[in-house]
Amino acid sequence: MKRVTGIGGIFFKARDPAALGRWYREHLGFEVEPWGGVVFPWDRKDKPGEAGYTVWSPFEESTKYLDPSTKPFMLNLRVDDLDAVLAALRAEGANVLDRREDGENGRFGYVLDPEGTLLELWQPAPDDPARPK
């Protein structure tokens, strides 16, 4: 079973996410969306014809979303079968959190790596509204 199929996003704390977004727009050409992040589309090489995307998004410095990690960033990793990946990680003794989220963009599970970095495992919804058309 292939576990991770790509990087779904890079999420990090920022003192002023809006100002940072403006800087990235002005200096690096990021197309910052009204919600404050950027969607970078790409095509999956392992599944020709299937589009994917990676999100860049600064969070408020005070966010609790990255808890229980004390790091100022989180990696979102794409998976095709969230339940199977989480089960395999649990069986291997990984620190799988009792935190799950299901929404219009897909299903999410959470793991801490050995250094305490929060990994958000994401199984995109087949009809994810953010998916590039």
Secondary structure, DSSP 8 states (H G I E B T S, - for coil): -----EEEEEEEEES-HHHHHHHHHHHH-----TTS-EEEEEE-SSSTT-EEEEEEEEEETT--TTTT--SSEEEEEE-S-HHHHHHHHHHTT-EEEEEEEEETTEEEEEEE-TT--EEEEEEE-TT-TTS--
